[in-house]
Amino acid sequence: MRVPIEILRQIIQGAVDVVPIPDLFQARLVNSFFNEEIITFFLDSPRLEEEGFCFPKSCRTNKAIKARWTRFPDRLKRLYLYRKIRNHPCSPCAFTCWVQQVLDHHLGAAPRQEQKDELITKVVDVTTSGHYEPANMFSPERCESWMKNARSGYRSSIDLSITIILACSAIKRGDCAELQMALQNGLETDRPCLRFGIMPLDVTARTGNKAVARTLMEHGCPMWYDVIWNSCCVVAVSAVARNKEALKVWVEHLYQTHPNSITPEYECGQAIEKLARKGDIEMMEFMMERIPTTQRNQIGALEEATGAGQFAAAQWLLARLGTPIEANLGRRLLYHALDICPPEKRWRMVQLLLEHGISPNVRAQFYTPLQTAVAAGEVEIARILVQYGANVNAHPWDSRFSRQPPLMMAVRQRSPPLVRLLLENGADRAYTWKRKRYTVHHGVKQVRNLERVLKELGWDEEEVKQDGGDYWVACEKLPGRRT
């Protein structure tokens, strides 16, 4: 049975108000009708600015909020920017004020409508590729304070901003002739326009085609640039943006200009590691087919994939590595999985590494892998380590705290499942700490006997039940040293 269009439209309209934003954008992929209606309704929803950009609160400390704009569909961004420009007279923001400045300065007081529309299209086009905090850029409440920063000399002149806008627009349109003219007139490809958060080299790395990238290379553009105090390599930026055309140009240029240097290996290795962190197997394969891949590159990528919890990428890299994993590398990978990997993906990643021959008894300076799992209360990880042969009594002697055997750590965690797991797999029931000897009793008969003794010593029934459990720990003070 087919649902009538009007009813389907009402369902989508209701969903826009309650469905999480990432799921909403995923639903656009159902068909063109869903795509059109979701964008239309979301554009009119207060959630766009309240949740998408965190109006009117600050989003400086929330990277997830700052990243939402970059994940918005391009069409939604453009429609939103055009709407902000139309609403400028009654609701100005920093973006629309700067657009008005560009129009007034570049076109004069009485421009033709076609000229105005063409320039607005170019500004909107490049703004969708900018780096900025959306709440600062688009919030009417912050307009005045943000514009004061522009007048304080923090930003470049309006003439330079217009030059960069036109160059970035030419890059996005693939207009090499216009870009060539700007370069001949002295355009600096790594000079940013802070008003709109754009830079010619950055826009090329993320969206430029092969011809545009070659044009910049012929004019000696740098391979590194800074965006908001972060150093970026064009190879890594193009790889993460999946811009294969520009990536081919950068890689080819690197190996031609540095034939006997480690520079190409280093910069391509950095790109592959970023791709591994994202779990982008297709782009990793694309890069490895075009560069002389070294084992060092693959190992670095494997560490990043393991730490980020990218299971499929780690599995692919392990299969590609081909050779047995050396002990030191295995130790680093296992501790990456135990310490850095997201908790919800940790167990699966540890199991993958153990399946590929990494020993759970790797040499440890502070904590063994089993101690690490027990200290974190990770029962399933501890179980898989024990299944693959982890020594349940091993503990290094390099640090005071790591001298605690796994059983002692489990007791301190007050975790019956961990205590039971260790004892069932041969852990010593007795251990000493600070001149005291502790013995763990976990058998049903032993526990009941201890409970009976406590009652005979005068404990109330409630006290025994409250402090009792699956096991008891008996403590005995050891005799002091003779002097």
C-alpha positions as CSV (number, residue, x, y, z in Angstrom):
1,M,0.0,0.0,0.0
2,R,1.3,3.4,-1.0
3,V,1.1,6.3,1.5
4,P,-0.4,9.5,0.0
5,I,2.1,12.3,-0.6
6,E,0.4,14.7,1.8
7,I,0.4,12.2,4.7
8,L,4.1,11.4,4.0
9,R,4.9,15.1,4.0
10,Q,3.2,15.5,7.4
11,I,5.2,12.5,8.8
12,I,8.5,14.1,7.5
13,Q,7.5,17.5,9.0
14,G,6.9,15.9,12.4
15,A,10.1,13.9,12.2
16,V,12.2,17.0,11.5
17,D,11.2,18.3,15.0
18,V,12.3,15.2,16.9
19,V,14.7,13.0,15.0
20,P,18.5,13.5,15.7
21,I,20.1,15.7,13.1
22,P,22.6,13.0,11.8
23,D,19.7,10.5,11.4
24,L,17.7,13.2,9.6
25,F,20.4,13.7,7.0
26,Q,20.7,10.0,6.6
27,A,17.0,9.7,5.8
28,R,17.6,12.1,2.9
29,L,19.2,9.2,1.0
30,V,15.9,7.3,0.8
31,N,14.9,9.1,-2.4
32,S,14.7,12.6,-4.0
33,F,11.3,13.4,-2.3
34,F,12.7,12.7,1.2
35,N,15.8,14.8,0.3
36,E,13.7,17.8,-0.9
37,E,11.2,17.7,1.9
38,I,13.7,17.2,4.8
39,I,15.8,20.1,3.7
40,T,12.8,22.3,3.2
41,F,11.3,21.6,6.6
42,F,14.6,21.6,8.4
43,L,15.4,25.0,6.9
44,D,12.2,26.4,8.5
45,S,12.8,24.6,11.8
46,P,14.1,26.4,14.9
47,R,16.3,23.3,15.5
48,L,18.6,24.4,12.6
49,E,20.0,27.3,14.7
50,E,19.3,26.1,18.2
51,E,20.9,22.6,17.8
52,G,22.8,22.9,14.6
53,F,24.7,26.1,15.6
54,C,23.9,26.3,19.3
55,F,22.3,29.7,19.2
56,P,22.5,31.7,21.4
57,K,24.9,29.8,23.6
58,S,28.7,29.7,22.9
59,C,30.0,26.7,21.0
60,R,33.7,27.4,21.6
61,T,34.3,24.4,23.9
62,N,32.1,22.0,21.9
63,K,33.9,20.5,18.9
64,A,30.9,18.4,18.0
65,I,28.8,21.5,17.6
66,K,31.5,23.4,15.6
67,A,31.7,20.4,13.2
68,R,28.0,20.2,12.5
69,W,28.1,22.9,9.8
70,T,30.8,21.1,7.8
71,R,28.6,17.9,7.8
72,F,25.5,19.8,6.5
73,P,24.4,19.0,2.9
74,D,25.8,21.6,0.5
75,R,22.3,22.5,-0.7
76,L,21.1,23.2,2.8
77,K,24.1,25.4,3.4
78,R,23.4,27.4,0.3
79,L,19.7,27.9,0.9
80,Y,20.5,28.9,4.5
81,L,23.1,31.5,3.4
82,Y,20.8,33.0,0.7
83,R,18.0,33.3,3.4
84,K,20.4,35.1,5.7
85,I,21.3,37.5,3.0
86,R,17.6,38.2,2.2
87,N,16.9,38.8,5.9
88,H,19.9,41.2,6.3
89,P,17.8,44.4,6.6
90,C,15.8,43.1,9.6
91,S,18.2,40.5,11.1
92,P,21.9,41.3,10.3
93,C,24.7,39.0,11.3
94,A,28.5,39.1,10.7
95,F,28.2,37.1,7.5
96,T,25.5,39.3,5.9
97,C,27.3,42.5,7.0
98,W,30.5,41.4,5.3
99,V,28.6,40.4,2.2
100,Q,27.1,43.9,2.1
101,Q,30.6,45.4,2.5
102,V,31.9,43.3,-0.5
103,L,29.0,44.3,-2.7
104,D,29.3,48.0,-1.8
105,H,33.1,48.1,-2.3
106,H,33.3,45.9,-5.4
107,L,30.2,47.1,-7.3
108,G,29.6,50.6,-6.1
109,A,26.4,52.3,-5.0
110,A,24.1,51.3,-7.9
111,P,25.1,47.9,-9.3
112,R,23.0,46.0,-11.9
113,Q,21.0,43.2,-10.4
114,E,22.8,40.6,-12.6
115,Q,26.2,41.8,-11.2
116,K,24.9,41.7,-7.7
117,D,23.4,38.2,-8.1
118,E,26.6,36.9,-9.7
119,L,28.8,38.2,-6.9
120,I,26.5,36.9,-4.2
121,T,26.6,33.5,-5.8
122,K,30.4,33.5,-5.7
123,V,30.4,34.6,-2.0
124,V,27.9,31.9,-1.0
125,D,29.8,29.3,-3.0
126,V,33.1,30.0,-1.2
127,T,31.5,30.4,2.3
128,T,30.3,26.8,2.2
129,S,33.9,25.8,2.2
130,G,35.1,28.1,5.0
131,H,36.5,27.5,8.5
132,Y,34.6,29.4,11.2
133,E,32.3,29.0,14.1
134,P,28.8,29.1,12.7
135,A,27.3,30.7,15.9
136,N,29.7,33.6,15.6
137,M,29.2,34.0,11.9
138,F,25.4,33.7,11.7
139,S,24.0,34.7,15.1
140,P,22.4,38.2,15.1
141,E,23.1,38.4,18.9
142,R,26.9,38.3,18.2
143,C,26.9,40.6,15.1
144,E,28.0,43.8,16.8
145,S,30.9,42.3,18.8
146,W,32.1,40.3,15.8
147,M,32.1,43.3,13.5
148,K,34.1,45.3,16.1
149,N,36.8,42.7,15.7
150,A,36.8,43.3,12.0
151,R,37.3,47.0,12.5
152,S,40.1,46.4,15.0
153,G,42.6,45.4,12.3
154,Y,42.4,41.7,13.1
155,R,41.2,41.0,9.6
156,S,42.7,41.8,6.2
157,S,41.5,44.7,4.0
158,I,38.3,44.4,2.1
159,D,40.3,44.6,-1.2
160,L,42.4,41.5,-0.3
161,S,39.2,39.7,0.9
162,I,37.5,40.3,-2.5
163,T,40.6,39.1,-4.3
164,I,40.7,35.9,-2.3
165,I,36.9,35.4,-2.7
166,L,37.1,35.7,-6.5
167,A,40.1,33.3,-6.6
168,C,38.4,30.7,-4.4
169,S,35.3,31.0,-6.6
170,A,37.4,30.4,-9.7
171,I,39.0,27.3,-8.0
172,K,35.6,25.8,-7.1
173,R,34.3,26.4,-10.7
174,G,37.5,25.1,-12.2
175,D,38.2,28.4,-14.0
176,C,42.0,28.2,-14.5
177,A,42.1,31.3,-16.7
178,E,40.7,33.5,-13.9
179,L,42.9,31.8,-11.3
180,Q,46.0,32.3,-13.5
181,M,45.2,36.0,-13.7
182,A,44.9,36.3,-10.0
183,L,48.2,34.5,-9.5
184,Q,49.9,36.8,-12.0
185,N,48.6,39.8,-10.0
186,G,50.3,38.6,-6.9
187,L,47.8,36.3,-5.1
188,E,49.3,34.5,-2.2
189,T,47.8,31.0,-2.2
190,D,48.3,30.5,1.6
191,R,46.9,33.9,2.6
192,P,43.5,33.5,4.4
193,C,40.5,35.7,4.2
194,L,39.4,35.6,7.9
195,R,36.1,37.2,7.2
196,F,34.8,34.1,5.4
197,G,37.3,31.6,6.7
198,I,38.7,30.7,3.3
199,M,42.1,30.3,1.7
200,P,42.9,29.5,-2.0
201,L,45.3,26.6,-1.2
202,D,42.9,25.0,1.3
203,V,39.9,25.3,-1.1
204,T,42.1,23.7,-3.8
205,A,43.2,20.9,-1.6
206,R,39.6,20.0,-0.7
207,T,37.6,20.8,-3.8
208,G,40.0,21.7,-6.7
209,N,40.4,19.6,-9.8
210,K,43.6,18.4,-11.4
211,A,44.0,21.4,-13.7
212,V,43.6,23.9,-10.8
213,A,46.1,22.0,-8.6
214,R,48.6,22.0,-11.5
215,T,48.1,25.7,-12.0
216,L,48.9,26.3,-8.3
217,M,51.9,24.0,-8.4
218,E,53.3,25.8,-11.5
219,H,53.3,29.0,-9.4
220,G,55.2,27.4,-6.6
221,C,52.5,27.1,-4.0
222,P,53.6,25.7,-0.6
223,M,52.7,22.1,0.5
224,W,51.9,23.3,4.1
225,Y,49.6,26.0,5.4
226,D,48.0,27.2,8.6
227,V,44.2,27.2,9.2
228,I,43.1,28.6,12.6
229,W,46.5,27.9,14.1
230,N,46.6,24.3,12.8
231,S,49.3,23.3,10.4
232,C,47.9,21.4,7.4
233,C,49.5,19.4,4.6
234,V,47.8,19.6,1.2
235,V,48.4,15.8,0.7
236,A,46.6,15.0,4.0
237,V,43.8,17.5,3.4
238,S,43.1,16.2,-0.1
239,A,43.2,12.6,1.1
240,V,40.7,13.2,4.0
241,A,38.4,15.3,1.6
242,R,38.6,12.4,-0.9
243,N,39.8,14.7,-3.6
244,K,41.6,12.2,-5.8
245,E,42.3,14.6,-8.6
246,A,44.3,17.1,-6.5
247,L,45.9,14.3,-4.5
248,K,47.5,12.8,-7.6
249,V,49.1,16.2,-8.4
250,W,50.4,16.7,-4.9
251,V,51.9,13.2,-4.6
252,E,53.5,13.3,-8.1
253,H,55.0,16.7,-7.3
254,L,56.4,15.5,-4.0
255,Y,58.2,12.5,-5.5
256,Q,59.5,14.6,-8.5
257,T,60.9,17.4,-6.3
258,H,62.3,15.2,-3.4
259,P,63.5,12.0,-5.1
260,N,66.1,11.2,-2.5
261,S,64.4,12.6,0.6
262,I,62.2,11.2,3.3
263,T,59.8,14.1,2.8
264,P,57.4,12.3,0.4
265,E,57.3,9.3,2.7
266,Y,56.6,11.4,5.8
267,E,53.9,13.6,4.2
268,C,52.1,10.6,2.5
269,G,52.5,8.6,5.8
270,Q,50.7,11.4,7.7
271,A,47.9,11.3,5.1
272,I,47.5,7.6,5.4
273,E,47.4,7.8,9.2
274,K,44.6,10.4,9.1
275,L,42.7,8.1,6.7
276,A,43.2,5.2,9.1
277,R,41.8,7.3,11.9
278,K,38.7,7.9,9.8
279,G,38.5,4.3,8.7
280,D,38.6,5.2,5.0
281,I,39.9,2.0,3.4
282,E,39.2,3.1,-0.2
283,M,41.4,6.2,0.1
284,M,44.1,4.3,1.9
285,E,44.2,1.8,-0.9
286,F,44.2,4.6,-3.5
287,M,47.2,6.2,-1.9
288,M,49.1,3.0,-1.3
289,E,48.8,2.1,-5.0
290,R,50.5,5.4,-6.0
291,I,53.3,5.6,-3.5
292,P,56.1,3.2,-2.6
293,T,54.5,2.1,0.7
294,T,56.9,1.2,3.5
295,Q,56.2,-1.0,6.5
296,R,56.6,2.0,8.7
297,N,53.7,3.8,7.0
298,Q,51.5,0.7,7.4
299,I,52.4,0.3,11.0
300,G,51.7,4.0,11.8
301,A,48.3,3.7,10.1
302,L,47.6,0.5,12.0
303,E,48.3,2.2,15.3
304,E,46.0,5.1,14.4
305,A,43.2,2.7,13.3
306,T,43.6,0.7,16.5
307,G,43.4,3.8,18.8
308,A,40.4,5.2,16.9
309,G,38.5,1.9,17.1
310,Q,38.3,1.5,13.3
311,F,37.9,-2.2,13.2
312,A,37.5,-2.7,9.5
313,A,40.5,-0.5,8.7
314,A,42.7,-2.3,11.3
315,Q,41.6,-5.7,9.9
316,W,42.5,-4.5,6.4
317,L,45.9,-3.2,7.4
318,L,46.8,-6.4,9.4
319,A,45.9,-8.5,6.3
320,R,48.0,-6.2,4.1
321,L,51.0,-6.2,6.5
322,G,51.6,-9.9,5.6
323,T,54.5,-10.4,8.0
324,P,54.3,-11.6,11.7
325,I,53.9,-8.7,14.1
326,E,57.1,-8.0,16.0
327,A,56.8,-8.1,19.8
328,N,57.4,-4.3,20.4
329,L,54.8,-3.4,17.8
330,G,52.4,-5.9,19.2
331,R,52.8,-4.3,22.7
332,R,52.1,-0.8,21.3
333,L,49.0,-2.0,19.4
334,L,47.6,-3.8,22.4
335,Y,48.0,-0.9,24.7
336,H,46.5,1.4,22.1
337,A,43.5,-0.8,22.1
338,L,43.3,-1.0,25.9
339,D,44.0,2.7,26.6
340,I,43.0,4.8,23.7
341,C,40.3,2.9,21.7
342,P,36.7,4.0,22.5
343,P,35.3,1.8,25.3
344,E,32.4,0.5,23.2
345,K,34.9,-0.8,20.5
346,R,37.7,-2.0,22.9
347,W,36.8,-5.6,23.3
348,R,36.4,-6.3,19.6
349,M,39.7,-4.6,18.8
350,V,41.6,-6.5,21.5
351,Q,40.2,-9.8,20.2
352,L,41.3,-8.9,16.6
353,L,44.9,-8.2,17.8
354,L,45.0,-11.5,19.8
355,E,43.7,-13.4,16.8
356,H,46.6,-12.1,14.7
357,G,49.2,-13.5,17.1
358,I,49.9,-10.7,19.5
359,S,50.8,-12.1,22.9
360,P,48.7,-11.0,25.9
361,N,51.9,-11.5,28.0
362,V,53.9,-8.7,26.3
363,R,56.7,-7.2,28.3
364,A,55.2,-4.4,30.4
365,Q,56.9,-1.6,32.3
366,F,54.0,-0.5,34.5
367,Y,50.8,-2.6,34.0
368,T,50.3,-5.9,32.1
369,P,47.4,-5.9,29.6
370,L,45.4,-8.1,32.1
371,Q,46.1,-5.6,34.9
372,T,45.0,-2.8,32.7
373,A,41.7,-4.5,31.9
374,V,41.1,-5.4,35.6
375,A,41.9,-1.9,36.8
376,A,39.3,-0.6,34.3
377,G,36.7,-3.2,35.4
378,E,36.6,-4.6,31.8
379,V,35.4,-8.2,32.5
380,E,35.0,-9.2,28.9
381,I,38.4,-7.9,27.9
382,A,40.0,-9.7,30.9
383,R,38.2,-12.9,29.9
384,I,39.4,-12.8,26.3
385,L,43.0,-12.1,27.5
386,V,42.8,-15.1,29.8
387,Q,41.5,-17.2,27.0
388,Y,44.5,-16.3,24.9
389,G,46.9,-17.3,27.6
390,A,47.4,-14.2,29.8
391,N,49.3,-15.0,33.0
392,V,46.8,-14.3,35.8
393,N,49.6,-13.8,38.4
394,A,52.1,-11.7,36.4
395,H,52.8,-8.2,37.5
396,P,55.9,-6.0,36.7
397,W,58.1,-4.7,39.5
398,D,59.1,-1.4,37.9
399,S,56.4,0.6,39.8
400,R,55.0,0.4,43.3
401,F,51.4,0.4,42.1
402,S,51.9,-2.1,39.3
403,R,53.2,-4.6,41.9
404,Q,49.6,-5.4,42.8
405,P,48.7,-8.8,41.3
406,P,45.5,-8.9,39.1
407,L,43.5,-10.6,41.9
408,M,44.3,-7.8,44.4
409,M,43.2,-5.2,41.8
410,A,39.9,-7.2,41.2
411,V,39.3,-7.3,45.0
412,R,39.8,-3.6,45.3
413,Q,37.4,-3.1,42.4
414,R,34.8,-5.1,44.4
415,S,34.1,-7.1,41.2
416,P,32.9,-10.6,41.9
417,P,33.0,-11.5,38.1
418,L,36.7,-10.5,37.9
419,V,37.6,-12.3,41.1
420,R,35.8,-15.4,40.0
421,L,37.4,-15.3,36.5
422,L,40.9,-15.0,37.9
423,L,40.5,-17.7,40.6
424,E,39.0,-20.1,38.1
425,N,42.0,-19.7,35.9
426,G,44.7,-20.4,38.5
427,A,45.3,-17.1,40.2
428,D,47.1,-17.4,43.6
429,R,44.4,-17.0,46.3
430,A,46.9,-15.4,48.7
431,Y,48.9,-12.2,48.2
432,T,50.8,-9.7,50.5
433,W,50.6,-6.0,50.6
434,K,52.1,-3.6,53.1
435,R,53.2,-6.4,55.5
436,K,49.7,-8.0,55.5
437,R,48.7,-11.3,54.0
438,Y,45.4,-11.5,52.2
439,T,43.6,-14.7,51.3
440,V,40.6,-14.8,49.1
441,H,37.9,-17.4,49.9
442,H,35.4,-17.9,47.1
443,G,34.1,-21.4,47.4
444,V,30.5,-21.7,48.6
445,K,31.4,-23.8,51.6
446,Q,34.3,-21.5,52.6
447,V,32.0,-18.4,52.3
448,R,29.3,-20.0,54.4
449,N,31.8,-21.1,57.1
450,L,33.2,-17.6,57.3
451,E,29.7,-16.2,57.7
452,R,29.0,-18.7,60.5
453,V,32.2,-17.7,62.3
454,L,31.3,-14.0,62.1
455,K,27.9,-14.6,63.5
456,E,29.5,-16.6,66.4
457,L,31.8,-13.6,67.0
458,G,28.8,-11.4,67.6
459,W,28.0,-10.0,64.1
460,D,24.3,-9.3,63.4
461,E,22.6,-11.1,60.6
462,E,22.1,-7.9,58.7
463,E,25.8,-6.9,59.0
464,V,26.9,-10.3,57.6
465,K,24.5,-10.0,54.7
466,Q,25.5,-6.4,54.0
467,D,29.3,-7.2,53.9
468,G,29.0,-10.7,52.5
469,G,29.0,-11.7,48.9
470,D,30.5,-14.2,46.5
471,Y,33.9,-14.1,48.2
472,W,35.6,-13.1,51.5
473,V,39.1,-11.8,52.0
474,A,40.8,-12.8,55.2
475,C,43.6,-10.4,56.3
476,E,46.6,-11.5,58.5
477,K,49.2,-9.1,59.8
478,L,52.7,-10.4,59.2
479,P,55.4,-10.1,61.9
480,G,57.6,-7.1,61.7
481,R,61.3,-7.2,61.0
482,R,63.7,-7.9,63.9
483,T,66.1,-5.1,64.8
